Amino acid sequence: MWNNMRILAFGDVFWRIWRKALIQEIDNIRDKYKPDFVIVNPENISSWRWPITKHMEMIHDIGVDVFTSGDHFLDNQKLLTSYLEREDCKLIRPANYYESRHYLIPWKGYIQVEKNWKKLIVINVLSETFTRDHVYNPFLKVEDIITEIHNKNIQYDWIVIDFHREVASEGYWMAHFLEWKVSCIYWTHTHIQTNDETIFDNGTGYISDLWMIGSKNSIIWSDYRSLKKRFLTWIQKWKIEQSLDKNYIINGICFDIWENRECVHIEKIKQTGVIL
């Protein structure tokens, strides 16, 4: 019997209005796509910087299988500790931060999840270009992780990568670099859903960015009116206000993967609505 798989992946979830959007719509989205696994990047669910335990538990309880992250993963660490200490914590962080005997970066950069006899590995890495932190080469780190998975004989059916990055060329090269080794690569961080979803000759499914779950009428997450002074004066001190517009947009991607680990279909998700 063919053991095919469908994955839904969602980019950055912004603030309280759009936490509600995901919670409100997740069951309808599941009914439509019938995924085997759901992956969410919750980096901005508490503010535009890293979540706190209360909000992670809200999203955890709607049945997400894996949470990825990005460059803000340590910003609210003290307020996230109790979630990270849970045995069923589903959150991973970029795997390619430098570690040493002097300081170990908390929690792990990849995870293996199993459901209905299907085994998925999700890897999270951060770009070293135009991000605020210096990190280990993401290409070499993913290669190291895949080698580690094989050396430890970790059983899996498919590997998916959330590449948190700024530069388009990195993602394309990652897809070619990992020829035949991973099923899907997608990007988060730039908050614009791209129109370049493709399946490479090696069977890897790819898209440059998922976009986000946020206000339909915001500028990323902010009320466009609060940016007026910044754009007209270029003075950065003016406060940016969160958009509280209840008109939301949910963006993501649906990957279909065959038993041979090749991606065979990609469908973008773009759903609008109003918070009830």
C-alpha positions as CSV (number, residue, x, y, z in Angstrom):
1,M,0.0,0.0,0.0
2,W,1.3,3.4,-0.9
3,N,2.2,5.5,2.1
4,N,1.7,9.0,0.7
5,M,1.7,12.2,2.8
6,R,0.1,15.7,2.8
7,I,1.7,18.5,4.8
8,L,0.2,21.9,5.6
9,A,2.7,24.6,6.5
10,F,1.9,28.1,7.8
11,G,4.3,31.1,8.1
12,D,4.6,33.7,10.9
13,V,1.4,34.2,13.0
14,F,1.1,37.8,14.2
15,W,-0.3,38.9,17.5
16,R,-3.7,38.4,19.2
17,I,-6.1,39.1,16.3
18,W,-4.4,36.5,14.1
19,R,-3.9,33.9,16.8
20,K,-7.7,34.0,16.9
21,A,-7.9,33.7,13.1
22,L,-5.8,30.5,13.1
23,I,-7.8,29.0,16.0
24,Q,-11.1,30.0,14.3
25,E,-10.2,28.5,10.9
26,I,-7.9,25.5,11.5
27,D,-10.7,22.9,11.6
28,N,-12.2,24.2,8.4
29,I,-8.7,24.1,6.7
30,R,-8.2,20.6,8.0
31,D,-11.5,19.5,6.6
32,K,-10.7,20.9,3.2
33,Y,-7.1,19.6,2.8
34,K,-7.1,16.6,5.2
35,P,-3.4,16.8,6.0
36,D,-1.3,14.2,7.8
37,F,0.8,16.9,9.5
38,V,0.5,20.6,10.2
39,I,3.5,22.9,10.8
40,V,3.2,26.4,12.1
41,N,5.9,29.2,12.6
42,P,4.6,31.0,15.8
43,E,7.5,33.4,16.1
44,N,5.3,36.5,16.3
45,I,2.2,35.3,18.0
46,S,2.8,37.3,21.2
47,S,4.1,40.4,19.6
48,W,6.4,40.9,16.7
49,R,9.0,39.1,18.8
50,W,8.8,35.6,20.1
51,P,5.9,33.9,21.9
52,I,5.2,33.4,25.6
53,T,3.9,30.2,27.2
54,K,0.2,31.3,27.4
55,H,0.0,31.9,23.7
56,M,2.1,28.8,22.7
57,E,-0.3,26.6,24.7
58,M,-3.3,28.2,22.9
59,I,-1.8,27.2,19.5
60,H,-0.5,23.9,20.8
61,D,-4.0,22.8,21.8
62,I,-5.5,23.2,18.3
63,G,-3.5,20.1,17.2
64,V,-0.4,21.5,15.4
65,D,2.2,18.8,15.0
66,V,5.4,20.9,14.8
67,F,6.3,24.6,15.6
68,T,9.3,26.1,13.8
69,S,10.9,29.5,14.6
70,G,13.4,32.1,13.5
71,D,15.7,34.9,14.5
72,H,13.6,36.0,17.5
73,F,13.6,32.7,19.3
74,L,15.4,33.9,22.4
75,D,13.7,37.2,22.8
76,N,11.1,36.1,25.4
77,Q,12.8,32.9,26.6
78,K,12.1,33.4,30.3
79,L,8.4,33.8,29.5
80,L,8.5,30.6,27.4
81,T,10.3,28.3,29.8
82,S,7.3,26.5,31.2
83,Y,6.2,25.5,27.7
84,L,9.7,24.4,26.7
85,E,9.8,22.2,29.8
86,R,6.7,20.3,28.8
87,E,7.3,16.7,27.7
88,D,5.1,17.2,24.7
89,C,6.8,20.5,23.6
90,K,6.6,20.7,19.8
91,L,8.8,23.8,19.3
92,I,12.1,23.7,17.5
93,R,14.6,26.5,16.9
94,P,17.1,27.3,14.2
95,A,19.6,24.4,14.4
96,N,22.6,26.4,13.2
97,Y,23.4,28.7,16.1
98,Y,26.9,28.2,17.4
99,E,27.3,26.1,20.5
100,S,30.2,25.3,22.8
101,R,31.1,23.9,26.1
102,H,30.7,27.4,27.5
103,Y,27.1,27.9,26.3
104,L,24.6,25.4,25.0
105,I,21.7,26.9,23.0
106,P,18.4,25.6,24.6
107,W,16.2,23.0,22.9
108,K,16.7,21.4,19.6
109,G,16.8,22.3,15.9
110,Y,15.0,19.4,14.4
111,I,12.3,17.0,15.5
112,Q,10.9,13.6,14.4
113,V,7.1,13.3,14.7
114,E,5.0,10.2,14.1
115,K,1.3,9.9,13.4
116,N,-0.7,7.0,11.8
117,W,2.5,5.1,11.2
118,K,4.0,8.0,9.2
119,K,7.3,9.5,10.3
120,L,8.2,13.1,9.5
121,I,11.4,15.0,10.3
122,V,11.3,18.8,10.4
123,I,14.5,20.8,10.3
124,N,14.7,24.5,11.1
125,V,17.7,26.7,10.0
126,L,18.4,30.4,9.9
127,S,20.1,32.3,7.1
128,E,23.5,33.9,7.8
129,T,22.8,36.7,5.3
130,F,21.1,40.0,6.5
131,T,20.0,38.6,9.8
132,R,21.1,40.0,13.1
133,D,22.8,37.0,14.5
134,H,25.9,35.2,13.3
135,V,25.1,31.6,12.7
136,Y,26.9,28.5,11.4
137,N,26.6,27.9,7.6
138,P,22.9,26.6,7.2
139,F,23.8,24.4,4.2
140,L,26.5,22.6,6.1
141,K,24.3,22.3,9.2
142,V,21.5,20.7,7.3
143,E,24.0,18.3,5.8
144,D,25.4,17.5,9.2
145,I,21.9,16.9,10.6
146,I,21.0,14.5,7.8
147,T,24.3,12.6,8.4
148,E,23.5,12.4,12.1
149,I,20.0,11.1,11.4
150,H,21.5,8.3,9.2
151,N,24.3,7.5,11.7
152,K,21.8,7.3,14.6
153,N,19.5,5.2,12.4
154,I,16.6,7.5,13.1
155,Q,13.6,6.2,11.1
156,Y,11.7,8.6,8.9
157,D,9.7,8.7,5.8
158,W,10.1,12.4,4.8
159,I,12.2,15.4,5.7
160,V,10.9,19.0,5.5
161,I,12.9,22.2,6.1
162,D,11.8,25.6,7.3
163,F,14.5,28.0,6.1
164,H,14.2,31.4,7.9
165,R,16.0,33.8,5.6
166,E,16.2,37.0,3.6
167,V,17.9,36.2,0.3
168,A,16.1,34.3,-2.5
169,S,19.2,32.6,-4.0
170,E,19.9,30.7,-0.8
171,G,16.7,28.7,-0.9
172,Y,17.1,27.7,-4.5
173,W,20.7,26.6,-3.9
174,M,19.6,24.7,-0.8
175,A,17.1,22.7,-2.9
176,H,19.8,21.7,-5.4
177,F,22.4,21.1,-2.7
178,L,20.1,18.6,-0.9
179,E,19.4,16.7,-4.1
180,W,17.3,13.5,-3.3
181,K,17.8,14.1,0.4
182,V,14.7,16.2,1.4
183,S,11.1,16.3,0.2
184,C,10.2,19.9,0.8
185,I,11.9,23.3,1.5
186,Y,10.0,26.5,2.3
187,W,11.0,29.9,3.6
188,T,9.6,32.0,6.3
189,H,10.5,35.5,7.6
190,T,9.9,38.0,4.7
191,H,6.0,37.8,5.0
192,I,5.2,37.9,1.3
193,Q,3.8,34.8,-0.4
194,T,5.8,34.2,-3.5
195,N,4.7,32.9,-6.9
196,D,7.6,30.5,-7.4
197,E,6.3,27.2,-6.0
198,T,8.0,24.5,-8.0
199,I,9.1,20.9,-7.9
200,F,12.8,20.4,-8.8
201,D,14.0,17.6,-11.0
202,N,15.3,15.9,-7.9
203,G,11.8,15.7,-6.5
204,T,12.1,18.4,-3.9
205,G,9.1,20.7,-3.5
206,Y,10.0,24.4,-3.0
207,I,8.5,27.9,-2.4
208,S,10.4,31.0,-1.5
209,D,8.0,32.3,1.2
210,L,4.7,31.2,2.7
211,W,3.7,34.7,3.7
212,M,1.9,34.9,7.1
213,I,-1.3,34.8,9.1
214,G,-2.1,38.4,9.8
215,S,-4.3,41.5,9.1
216,K,-5.4,41.7,5.5
217,N,-5.1,45.5,5.6
218,S,-1.9,45.8,7.6
219,I,1.7,46.5,6.6
220,I,3.1,43.2,7.8
221,W,1.5,43.5,11.3
222,S,1.2,47.3,11.8
223,D,-1.5,49.8,11.3
224,Y,-0.6,51.6,8.1
225,R,-1.7,54.9,9.6
226,S,0.9,54.7,12.4
227,L,3.7,54.5,9.7
228,K,2.7,57.8,8.1
229,K,5.2,59.9,10.0
230,R,8.0,57.4,9.4
231,F,7.5,57.3,5.7
232,L,7.1,61.0,5.3
233,T,10.0,62.1,7.5
234,W,12.3,59.0,7.7
235,I,12.5,59.7,11.5
236,Q,12.4,56.2,13.1
237,K,11.3,57.3,16.6
238,W,7.6,57.4,15.8
239,K,5.7,54.5,17.5
240,I,4.3,51.7,15.3
241,E,0.9,50.6,16.3
242,Q,-0.4,47.0,15.9
243,S,-3.3,46.7,13.5
244,L,-6.4,45.5,15.2
245,D,-8.4,45.1,11.9
246,K,-10.4,41.9,12.2
247,N,-10.2,41.2,8.5
248,Y,-7.6,38.5,8.3
249,I,-5.6,36.7,5.7
250,I,-4.3,33.1,6.2
251,N,-1.5,32.0,3.9
252,G,0.4,28.8,3.7
253,I,1.2,25.9,1.5
254,C,0.1,22.3,0.9
255,F,2.6,19.7,-0.2
256,D,1.8,16.3,-1.4
257,I,4.6,13.8,-1.2
258,W,4.8,10.2,-2.4
259,E,6.2,7.2,-0.7
260,N,9.5,7.6,-2.6
261,R,10.0,11.0,-0.8
262,E,9.3,13.0,-4.0
263,C,7.0,16.0,-3.9
264,V,4.3,15.6,-6.6
265,H,2.0,18.6,-5.9
266,I,2.1,22.0,-4.3
267,E,-0.9,24.2,-3.7
268,K,-0.7,27.7,-2.1
269,I,-3.3,28.6,0.6
270,K,-4.7,32.1,0.6
271,Q,-7.9,32.5,2.7
272,T,-9.5,35.6,4.0
273,G,-12.3,36.2,6.5
274,V,-13.3,38.2,9.6
275,I,-12.7,37.3,13.2
276,L,-16.0,36.4,14.8
